[in-house]
């Protein structure tokens, strides 16, 4: 396993360290989904949802969408739309006069 080589520990030790987080694979998946969440809620990030998924290491669009919805209770597209609606909120009425 590459992580073991980079960190310089035995595989069994790595698994023991990540046991409280649900295991190595689950920890990595959560980190990738968190990265995608941050990108989708960043108004300055103009990449497509597919590009964000790929940059987060999640290459299958349908699997990404399912995992994202399971983790956050909202589809990636819905989250992005909600974020854009907040940042593009209409100006208050009546307009301020100065």
MISE-356378 format. One record per residue: residue in three letters; x, y, z of N, C-alpha, C in turn. Coordinates in steps of 0.1 Angstrom, whole numbers, padded with zeros to 4 digits, always signed. Layout:
# MISE-356378
alaXYZXYZXYZ...
***
This chain:
# MISE-356378
unk+0009-0012+0000+0000+0000+0000+0009+0012+0000unk+0006+0021-0009+0015+0033-0011+0015+0042+0002unk+0004+0044+0009+0004+0052+0021+0014+0046+0031unk+0015+0033+0033+0024+0027+0042+0039+0030+0038unk+0042+0030+0025+0055+0032+0020+0059+0047+0023unk+0050+0056+0020+0052+0070+0022+0055+0074+0036unk+0046+0068+0045+0047+0071+0059+0057+0063+0066unk+0060+0051+0061+0070+0043+0067+0065+0035+0078unk+0053+0030+0077+0047+0021+0088+0041+0009+0082unk+0039-0001+0090+0033-0014+0085+0018-0012+0083unk+0013-0020+0074-0001-0020+0070-0010-0022+0082unk-0007-0031+0090-0015-0034+0102-0015-0022+0112unk-0004-0015+0113-0003-0003+0121-0012+0008+0116unk-0011+0010+0102-0019+0020+0096-0034+0018+0098unk-0038+0005+0096-0052+0002+0099-0057+0004+0113unk-0048+0001+0122-0051+0004+0137-0052+0018+0139unk-0044+0027+0133-0044+0041+0135-0057+0047+0130unk-0063+0042+0119-0075+0047+0112-0087+0040+0117unk-0086+0030+0125-0098+0023+0130-0109+0033+0136unk-0105+0043+0145-0115+0052+0150-0122+0060+0140unk-0117+0061+0128-0123+0069+0117-0131+0060+0107unk-0133+0047+0111-0140+0038+0102-0131+0031+0092unk-0118+0033+0093-0109+0026+0084-0102+0036+0074unk-0092+0032+0068-0084+0040+0059-0093+0045+0047unk-0099+0035+0040-0107+0038+0028-0119+0048+0031unk-0126+0046+0042-0136+0055+0046-0131+0069+0049unk-0120+0070+0056-0114+0083+0059-0110+0090+0047unk-0104+0083+0037-0100+0090+0024-0112+0094+0017unk-0123+0086+0017-0135+0090+0010-0141+0102+0016unk-0141+0103+0029-0147+0115+0036-0139+0127+0033unk-0126+0126+0032-0117+0137+0029-0120+0142+0015unk-0121+0133+0006-0124+0136-0008-0138+0143-0009unk-0148+0138-0002-0161+0144-0003-0161+0158+0004unk-0153+0160+0015-0152+0173+0021-0146+0183+0011unk-0136+0178+0004-0129+0187-0006-0139+0191-0017unk-0147+0182-0021-0157+0185-0031-0167+0195-0026unk-0171+0193-0013-0181+0202-0007-0176+0216-0006unk-0163+0217-0002-0157+0231-0001-0156+0237-0015unk-0153+0230-0025-0152+0235-0039-0166+0239-0044unk-0176+0231-0041-0189+0234-0046-0195+0246-0039unk-0191+0249-0027-0196+0261-0020-0187+0273-0021unk-0177+0272-0029-0168+0283-0031-0173+0291-0043unk-0178+0303-0041-0183+0311-0053-0173+0314-0064unk-0160+0314-0060-0150+0317-0070-0146+0304-0078unk-0150+0293-0074-0147+0280-0081-0157+0278-0093unk-0152+0280-0105-0161+0279-0116-0160+0266-0124unk-0153+0256-0118-0152+0243-0124-0165+0236-0125unk-0167+0227-0134-0179+0219-0135-0180+0209-0123unk-0191+0204-0120-0192+0194-0109-0184+0182-0112unk-0184+0178-0125-0175+0166-0129-0161+0169-0127unk-0156+0181-0130-0142+0185-0128-0139+0185-0113unk-0148+0190-0105-0146+0190-0090-0145+0176-0085unk-0154+0167-0090-0154+0153-0086-0141+0147-0089unk-0136+0149-0102-0123+0143-0106-0112+0148-0098unk-0111+0161-0096-0100+0167-0088-0100+0162-0074unk-0112+0158-0069-0113+0152-0055-0110+0137-0055unk-0107+0131-0067-0103+0117-0068-0115+0108-0070unk-0127+0114-0073-0139+0106-0075-0143+0107-0090unk-0140+0097-0098-0141+0097-0112-0154+0093-0118unk-0162+0086-0111-0175+0082-0117-0186+0091-0112unk-0192+0099-0121-0201+0110-0118-0213+0104-0110unk-0219+0093-0114-0231+0088-0107-0227+0084-0093unk-0216+0077-0092-0211+0072-0078-0208+0084-0069unk-0202+0095-0075-0199+0107-0068-0212+0113-0063unk-0222+0114-0071-0234+0121-0067-0241+0113-0056unk-0241+0100-0057-0247+0091-0047-0240+0092-0033unk-0226+0091-0034-0219+0093-0022-0220+0106-0015unk-0220+0117-0024-0222+0130-0019-0235+0132-0012unk-0246+0127-0018-0259+0128-0012-0260+0120+0001unk-0254+0109+0001-0254+0101+0013-0247+0108+0025unk-0236+0114+0021-0228+0121+0031-0234+0134+0036unk-0240+0142+0027-0244+0155+0031-0259+0158+0030unk-0267+0148+0025-0281+0149+0024-0286+0158+0013unk-0277+0161+0004-0281+0170-0008-0272+0166-0020unk-0278+0168-0031-0271+0165-0044-0261+0176-0046unk-0249+0173-0053-0239+0183-0056-0245+0195-0063unk-0254+0192-0073-0260+0203-0081-0269+0212-0073unk-0276+0206-0064-0285+0213-0055-0277+0222-0046unk-0266+0217-0040-0258+0225-0032-0252+0237-0039unk-0247+0234-0051-0241+0245-0059-0252+0256-0062unk-0264+0251-0066-0274+0261-0069-0278+0269-0056unk-0279+0262-0045-0282+0269-0032-0271+0280-0029unk-0259+0276-0031-0248+0285-0028-0249+0297-0038unk-0251+0295-0050-0252+0306-0060-0264+0315-0057unk-0275+0309-0052-0287+0318-0049-0283+0327-0037unk-0276+0322-0028-0272+0330-0016-0262+0341-0021unk-0253+0338-0029-0243+0348-0034-0249+0358-0044unk-0260+0354-0051-0266+0362-0060-0280+0367-0055unk-0281+0368-0043-0294+0372-0037-0297+0386-0042unk-0310+0389-0044-0314+0402-0049-0311+0413-0039unk-0310+0425-0044-0307+0436-0035-0319+0439-0026unk-0317+0444-0014-0328+0446-0005-0337+0457-0011unk-0350+0455-0007-0360+0465-0012-0366+0472+0001unk-0368+0484+0001-0364+0494-0009-0349+0497-0010unk-0344+0501-0021-0330+0504-0022-0325+0514-0012unk-0313+0513-0007-0308+0523+0002-0305+0536-0005unk-0308+0546+0001-0306+0560-0005-0295+0566+0003unk-0286+0573-0003-0275+0579+0004-0273+0592+0001
***
